[in-house]
Every structure is written in C-alpha cells, then in structure tokens.
Amino acid sequence: MKVVIVDPNSDSLHYAYSLCQALSQENVNVELVTKYDYEWMGKKKDFSVKNMFFKISTWLIYEFAFFNHQRSRQVMKGLEYVVDYLFFIRHCLGTKPDIIHFQWFLIPLADAIYLKVLKRLGFRIVYTAHNILPHEETKNDKKKYERVYNTVDRIIMHSHNNKVELLDLLTVESSKIKIIPHGGYDDFKIIERMSKEDARNRLNMSKAGETILFFGIIREYKGLQYLIKSLKIVKEKFPQVKLVIAGKPAVDFWKHFKLIDDLSLGESISLHLQFIPTKDVPLYFYASDLVVLPYIKTYQSGIVFMAYTFKRPVVVTKTGGLPEVVEDGKSGYVVPPRDENLLAEAIIKILKNKKLAKRMGDYGAQIAKTKHSWSLIAERTMRLYQNLLTEGEKVNK
C-alpha cells in the first residue's frame, strides 16, 4: 500500500513524523509531503520526505525582514500555496498513491476545489481533523469547512466529543467519521535525558521551589490569563512557586504583561516568549513539576501527551477531547474553563503531595504507551485505509 501524508506547513511536525514512522514499520510505503524547511529533515526515518510547499516564501522570510511581518507573510504564502497545490496534484499523478491523507487544510476555499480534482482523478482522500474549525474563526468558515468535510472520503477525529461537536456544528455524513486517538511523544525522550535540577540549571532557573509549565504557541483560546490569576492563589501556599511560560505569542502579549504587573507576579513568572526548537523541548518538561492547560476552548492538544512522555501530571479544562485523555484524579485533574479558583485548587493538590504527583505522572506515561501507542494508531489507521480501498473496489465493479 502506498500512502502520501500531507502536512503542507508542518503544523503537525511531531504527529506527522510519528504517524509516518509507525505506518512504515507496518510495511506501508509512506511519503510525507511538507514544506521546504522541514525541521526534522535530518532525523532518522523509515519513510521518504518530499519538500513541495512554500519554497519561495521560506527563502523570502529568511532573506528579507519585510516578509517577517505577518500580513506580508500570509499573502505570499497564500499565493504560493495555490500554485504549490497544482504541483502536488501533478506529483500524485506520477507516484499514484493508494491513499492521500491530509493533516491540515490551509485555504479551505481552494482546498475544496483541489480535493474535487483529486477525487475526479480517482484518488482516495482521508483527513485528520485536528481542529474542527480554526480557533480564530472568521465569517463563512463553517460553510468553507463543510465543503471540505463533505468532499473527503474519511475523517479521522481524536475523540468522541469532537465527533459530536462536528456533527452539531456542520452537516456531515456521520458514517465517514472515525475515531482514532492522538498518539504519545516517546520520541522526545530520546533527544536527551536529564534531571530536574540539570534542566532548571540550563534554563537559568532556581533549583528551589515548585515549577508550573505552560507550553506552546500562545493564543487567545488557551486562557493563559486564568493561569496567571491562579498563580496568585497558589503563591499563598507555595511562596517560591514559579510559572514558566514557554512559547511564541500569536496574540498581543501586552495584556498579559499588564496582568502580571497588576498582580505583582513578575518575580514568580519566567517568560520564554519565542519558538522553542525541538532539541530544547525536553528541558522545559524535565524542569517542571506539572503542566497546566487552562484552555477556554479547544478540540485536543498534543501538549498533554508531551507531559505524559516526561511523566508529568497535568491540570486541564473540561473542553473538547481533553477530558477523554486526562483521567481525573489519576493522570491529573480536569476543571471547568475560566475558573482560576478551581484551577489553583487542582494545582495545589498536586504540588502539596509529591507521591500523588509521581503516581499521576507514571499513570499518564502508561496511558501514552498503551491506549495512545503509535503501533495501535498505525494499526487502526491501516484498517481505515484498507476498508476505504475495499469500498472503492466494490464501487468500481
């Protein structure tokens, strides 16, 4: 079986790599089609990589400061995406994959058109809906994505909650939606192993006190302000506690600066407001005591599985698929969104009981290795591919 995994902007770097690797180990001929500056090009892999998207814009962004401005970058990449897609279709005509499996659609209006072309050419198409709709939803997004969902042959979702929400928001055929869980990130532990003390030392952090981690791109929906407010409450019990905020802001961070200043928390918060390269990711998790996802609204998050990889307990909010991957009281705690008091209460429960924290961390790691193992995910994904191809053969007879 020949499969092409498409992640045009490498938005699912770790997920796409792990899926391709797991499928390859099941003797599937896998090719990952992605952008030109694919971060893991030199990493050992059992699949091939085709760099097809954003060659020109990647070069312009590196060479000219003007193209680092968000609007200029978006316009350039948008135009290039439409052209690159045509080359991708030509590539598929040459390689003739049995399955084309998309991870993201970047311009749904254009994607819907090109998907119809691929379907007319006889290709079978699968889409993993990491998000049902963009987090920063705009006018007509529902109509645009509904066209995409109704064009592909199969939709993979990571949780039952996500499936229910998709069917509630959009008119989509329920039978084409399949639930395949998100996978763990054991690969990160191979990069470098270290003690909590060593990790904190390399991040220039104090070895004393407790450390809470907020990790990932900072967006409005992630509810960082509620975690900052909860820190004020946590400090009453743990005066030396530190909150590490690690990730590049995709929103104006000024309101967070102001909130930190208003609550006099400057000495208790360590800011790492930049893109965190893969080689540095383990540092932040090894340095932490627990990981918090105070999200207002989400569908699923790979950050939970990163925490599980490093045996760190988590505190998450009851939104999207998070309650399905965090077993309340076992691998962490699940609290309502927008409630800094209950968030603080859950954080304090973990920080004051080291045995509980270790037990939760170990349990989370076990969940990642069993229910969310990539071998299991590859097996279920292959079964989906095979059923889709068998269905196509019956239609063509």
Sequence and secondary structure as in RCSB ss.txt:
>XXXX:A:sequence
MKVVIVDPNSDSLHYAYSLCQALSQENVNVELVTKYDYEWMGKKKDFSVKNMFFKISTWLIYEFAFFNHQRSRQV
MKGLEYVVDYLFFIRHCLGTKPDIIHFQWFLIPLADAIYLKVLKRLGFRIVYTAHNILPHEETKNDKKKYERVYN
TVDRIIMHSHNNKVELLDLLTVESSKIKIIPHGGYDDFKIIERMSKEDARNRLNMSKAGETILFFGIIREYKGLQ
YLIKSLKIVKEKFPQVKLVIAGKPAVDFWKHFKLIDDLSLGESISLHLQFIPTKDVPLYFYASDLVVLPYIKTYQ
SGIVFMAYTFKRPVVVTKTGGLPEVVEDGKSGYVVPPRDENLLAEAIIKILKNKKLAKRMGDYGAQIAKTKHSWS
LIAERTMRLYQNLLTEGEKVNK
>XXXX:A:secstr
 EEEEEETT TTHHHHHHHHHHHHTTT EEEEEEETT TTTTS  SSEEEEEE HHHHHHHHH GGGGSHHHHHH
HHHHHHHHHHHHHHHHHHHH  SEEEES  SSHHHHHHHHHHHHHTT EEEEE SSSS SS  TTHHHHHHHHHH
HSSEEEES HHHHHHHHHHS   GGGEEE      THHHHH    HHHHHHHTT  SSS EEEEES B GGG HH
HHHHHHHHHHHH TT EEEEES BSS THHHHHHHHHTT GGGEEEE S   GGGHHHHHHH SEEEE  SS S 
 HHHHHHHHTT  EEEESSTTHHHHS BTTTEEEE TT HHHHHHHHHHHHT HHHHHHHHHHHHHHHHTTT HH
HHHHHHHHHHHHHHHHHHHHH 
